Amino acid sequence: MPKTRFFFITDVHGSDRVFRKFVNAGKFYKANVLILGGDITGKMIVPFIKQNDGSFKCQYSGQSISMKSNEEVEKIRRDIRDSGFYPYVTDEKEFNELDSSPESVKQLFTKLMVQSVKDWMSLAEDRLKGTGIKVFISPGNDDVLEIDRALDSSSYVINPEGKVVYIDDEHEMITLGYTNHTPWHSPREVDEDVLQSKIESMANQVKQMEKCIFNIHVPPIETVLDQAPKLDANLKPMTSAGQMLMTSAGSVATRNTIEKYQPLLGVHGHIHESKGMVRIGRTLCFNPGSEYTEGIMRGFLCDVEGVKVKSYLMTSG
């Protein structure tokens, strides 16, 4: 096997199932480096409301679900966590208080996201410490800044955000979870010139660019990696003649810096629908895509040796 085999995934959005698969991927794929790109937290709280008779009810996947036993509660809780959402046990009184206080909901949501990241860091460390497998986990544009402390809390898992790190003895990696602006106004969005500056500041520290990996969450613009549904003013996908219209949602800064510096590889995410590969100059760029809601782990497995990409494989499982 070449000196380094790394496995990259991204956009897991809180899915416990996908994260467990990620932790096991090193052994399964015989990879000595695991990299989880941005957007690691979930998108929604699912309240489990306790009823007067001791049962619980929740609204999930368009259905009203009643749970009468602890076993039923635990099964639905696992299903919801595997889909990337956060179950929260409460009662009618607290639920009504939360329903009338968006700020309280925001604080609770942040608390649940932070705790989930802490749990993931502990799981990765428990399972992988002592195996020789390096683990890198970083945030993306959808991830609130409050999770950074949890990401930095592990003595084993490395948060590479905004840094130049070595994934082995010779291959450097720069990482950026920030993106250009989206219609959803997520926590880590900036103008293209700011993105350019952030990438440039790391790239200027790289010692051997021909061996470097650009782990940039937002893919280069106008490529097969950045094609997303075109939205109308109400954020609904637009169609024409029954076909969904697509648009480029990638970054000018990402493309400019790849064209300028020509690293060995670019690994990206952000646009779940745009699984694929593109070559920009000498640089191979990949987006493995994402199907986290189904518990499917889409990944990119790659062997690198010196200045060469020896082999690669897009995975799904």
C-alpha positions in Angstrom: 0.0 0.0 0.0 1.3 3.5 -0.7 2.5 5.6 2.2 -0.8 7.3 2.9 -4.4 6.3 2.3 -7.0 8.8 3.4 -10.7 8.6 3.5 -12.8 11.8 3.2 -16.5 12.5 3.9 -18.5 15.7 4.4 -22.0 17.1 5.1 -23.1 14.5 7.6 -25.4 17.0 9.3 -25.7 15.4 12.7 -26.3 11.8 11.6 -25.1 9.4 14.3 -25.2 6.5 11.8 -23.0 8.1 9.3 -20.6 9.2 12.0 -20.3 5.7 13.4 -19.6 4.4 9.9 -16.9 7.1 9.5 -15.2 6.0 12.7 -15.2 2.4 11.4 -14.0 3.4 7.9 -10.3 3.4 8.8 -10.3 -0.3 9.6 -12.8 -1.1 6.8 -10.9 0.7 4.0 -7.4 0.2 5.5 -7.0 4.0 5.6 -4.5 5.6 8.0 -6.1 9.1 7.8 -9.8 10.0 8.3 -11.0 13.4 7.3 -14.5 14.7 8.0 -15.2 18.0 6.2 -17.7 20.7 7.2 -21.4 20.7 8.1 -21.3 18.2 11.0 -24.3 19.4 13.0 -28.0 18.7 12.6 -30.8 21.0 11.4 -33.7 20.5 13.8 -34.9 19.6 17.3 -37.7 17.0 17.6 -39.5 17.4 20.9 -40.6 14.3 22.7 -43.6 15.6 24.8 -44.6 13.7 27.9 -48.3 13.1 28.2 -50.4 12.8 31.3 -50.6 9.0 31.0 -46.8 8.7 30.9 -46.5 8.2 27.2 -44.6 10.4 24.8 -45.6 12.0 21.5 -43.5 13.6 18.7 -44.0 14.9 15.2 -41.4 13.4 12.9 -41.3 12.8 9.1 -44.7 14.2 8.7 -46.3 11.9 11.2 -47.6 12.1 14.8 -45.9 9.3 16.7 -47.0 8.0 20.1 -44.6 6.0 22.3 -45.9 4.1 25.2 -42.8 2.3 26.5 -39.2 3.2 27.1 -38.2 0.7 24.4 -40.4 2.6 21.8 -38.9 6.0 23.0 -35.4 4.7 22.6 -36.0 3.2 19.1 -37.5 6.4 17.8 -34.8 8.4 19.4 -32.1 6.4 17.7 -33.9 6.7 14.3 -34.1 10.5 14.7 -30.4 10.8 15.7 -29.4 8.5 12.8 -31.3 10.9 10.5 -29.3 13.9 11.9 -32.0 15.5 14.1 -31.9 16.1 17.9 -34.6 14.4 20.0 -35.4 16.4 23.2 -37.6 15.0 26.0 -39.8 17.7 27.5 -43.3 18.3 28.9 -46.3 20.4 27.7 -45.3 23.3 30.0 -41.7 23.6 28.8 -42.8 22.9 25.2 -45.2 25.8 25.3 -42.6 28.1 26.9 -40.1 27.2 24.1 -42.7 27.7 21.5 -43.2 31.3 22.6 -39.5 32.1 22.9 -37.3 31.7 19.7 -34.3 32.8 21.7 -34.8 29.9 24.2 -35.1 27.5 21.3 -31.9 28.9 19.8 -30.0 28.4 23.1 -31.4 24.8 23.5 -30.5 24.0 19.8 -26.9 25.3 20.4 -26.6 23.2 23.6 -27.7 20.0 21.8 -25.3 20.6 18.9 -22.4 21.2 21.2 -23.1 18.1 23.3 -23.5 16.0 20.1 -20.0 17.2 18.9 -18.5 16.4 22.3 -20.0 12.9 22.2 -18.6 12.4 18.7 -15.1 13.5 19.8 -15.3 11.0 22.7 -16.5 8.2 20.4 -13.7 8.8 17.9 -11.1 8.9 20.6 -12.3 5.8 22.4 -12.5 3.8 19.2 -9.4 5.0 17.4 -6.8 6.1 19.9 -3.9 3.7 19.7 -4.7 2.5 16.2 -2.3 4.8 14.4 -5.2 6.3 12.4 -5.2 10.1 12.3 -8.6 11.9 12.5 -9.4 15.4 11.3 -12.8 16.9 11.9 -13.7 20.5 11.0 -16.8 22.7 10.8 -18.7 24.0 7.8 -20.9 27.0 7.0 -23.9 25.5 8.6 -22.1 24.9 11.9 -22.5 27.5 14.7 -19.3 29.0 16.1 -20.1 27.6 19.6 -19.1 24.1 18.5 -15.5 25.0 18.0 -14.6 24.6 21.6 -16.0 21.1 21.5 -14.0 20.3 18.3 -10.9 21.5 20.0 -11.5 19.6 23.2 -10.0 16.3 22.1 -6.4 15.4 22.7 -6.6 12.9 19.8 -9.0 14.3 17.1 -7.6 17.3 15.2 -9.6 20.3 14.2 -7.7 21.6 11.2 -9.9 24.6 10.5 -8.0 27.7 9.3 -4.6 25.9 9.6 -1.9 24.2 7.6 -1.5 20.7 9.0 0.4 17.6 7.9 -1.8 14.5 7.4 1.5 12.4 7.3 5.2 13.2 7.1 5.0 15.0 3.8 1.5 15.9 2.7 0.1 19.2 4.0 -3.6 20.1 4.1 -5.3 23.5 4.4 -8.9 23.6 5.6 -11.7 26.1 5.4 -15.4 25.6 6.3 -16.5 29.1 5.5 -18.4 29.6 2.2 -19.7 32.3 0.0 -23.2 33.6 0.6 -26.2 31.2 0.4 -30.0 31.9 0.5 -30.1 30.5 4.0 -27.7 32.9 5.7 -25.8 30.2 7.6 -23.3 31.0 10.4 -20.1 30.9 8.4 -20.7 32.9 5.2 -18.5 35.7 3.9 -17.9 37.7 0.7 -15.7 36.2 -2.0 -12.8 38.5 -1.3 -12.8 37.4 2.4 -12.8 33.8 1.3 -9.9 34.5 -1.1 -8.0 36.1 1.7 -8.6 33.2 4.1 -7.4 30.6 1.6 -4.5 32.7 0.5 -3.3 33.2 4.1 -3.0 29.4 4.5 -1.7 28.7 1.1 1.2 31.1 1.6 2.3 29.0 4.5 2.4 25.7 2.6 5.9 24.4 2.0 5.3 22.0 -0.8 2.2 22.9 -2.8 2.6 20.0 -5.2 1.9 17.7 -2.3 -0.9 19.8 -0.6 -4.6 19.0 -0.2 -7.1 21.8 -0.3 -9.9 20.8 2.1 -12.2 23.7 1.1 -15.9 23.1 2.0 -17.3 25.2 -0.9 -16.4 23.7 -4.3 -14.9 25.7 -7.2 -17.6 27.5 -9.2 -18.8 26.4 -12.6 -17.8 22.7 -12.3 -19.7 19.5 -11.9 -19.0 19.8 -8.2 -21.2 22.9 -7.6 -24.5 22.3 -9.4 -27.4 23.0 -7.1 -31.2 23.4 -7.7 -32.1 27.0 -8.8 -34.4 28.6 -6.3 -37.2 31.1 -6.6 -37.9 34.0 -4.2 -39.6 31.6 -1.8 -36.6 29.2 -1.8 -38.5 26.6 -3.8 -36.7 24.7 -6.6 -37.5 26.0 -10.1 -38.5 23.8 -13.0 -38.8 24.1 -16.8 -40.6 21.6 -18.9 -40.8 19.3 -15.9 -37.1 19.4 -15.4 -35.4 20.9 -12.3 -33.3 23.9 -13.2 -29.7 23.9 -11.9 -27.2 26.6 -11.2 -23.6 27.0 -10.1 -23.4 27.6 -6.4 -19.7 27.2 -5.9 -17.0 29.8 -5.1 -15.0 32.0 -7.3 -12.3 32.2 -4.6 -12.0 28.5 -4.4 -11.5 28.2 -8.1 -9.1 31.1 -8.3 -6.9 29.8 -5.6 -6.8 26.3 -7.0 -5.9 27.7 -10.5 -3.2 29.8 -8.9 -1.6 27.4 -6.5 -2.3 24.0 -8.3 -2.3 21.8 -5.2 -2.2 18.0 -5.5 -5.9 17.6 -4.6 -9.0 19.5 -3.7 -11.7 17.9 -1.5 -15.0 19.7 -1.2 -18.7 19.3 -0.2 -21.4 21.8 0.5 -23.5 20.9 -2.6 -25.0 17.5 -1.6 -26.3 16.7 -5.1 -23.0 17.3 -7.0 -21.0 14.1 -6.4 -18.2 14.0 -8.9 -14.6 14.8 -10.0 -13.1 17.6 -12.1 -9.5 18.5 -13.0 -8.5 22.1 -12.8 -5.0 22.3 -14.3 -3.0 19.6 -12.5 -5.3 19.5 -9.5 -7.9 16.8 -9.1 -11.0 18.0 -7.2 -13.7 15.8 -5.7 -17.1 16.1 -4.0 -18.3 12.8 -2.6 -21.9 14.2 -2.2 -24.1 13.5 0.8 -27.1 11.3 1.6 -26.9 11.6 5.4 -30.7 11.5 5.9 -30.8 7.9 4.6 -27.8 7.0 6.8 -25.7 6.5 3.7 -22.0 7.4 3.9 -20.7 8.8 0.7 -16.9 9.0 0.7 -13.7 9.6 -1.2 -10.9 7.1 -0.7 -7.5 8.1 -2.0 -3.9 6.8 -2.1 -1.2 9.5 -2.3 2.5 9.1 -2.6 4.8 12.0 -3.0 3.4 14.3 -5.7 1.2 11.6 -7.2 -2.4 10.5 -6.7 -1.8 6.8 -7.0 -5.5 5.7 -7.0 -8.9 6.9 -5.9 -12.4 5.6 -5.4 -15.8 7.2 -4.7 -17.5 5.1 -2.1 -21.1 4.6 -0.8 -22.3 2.5 2.0 
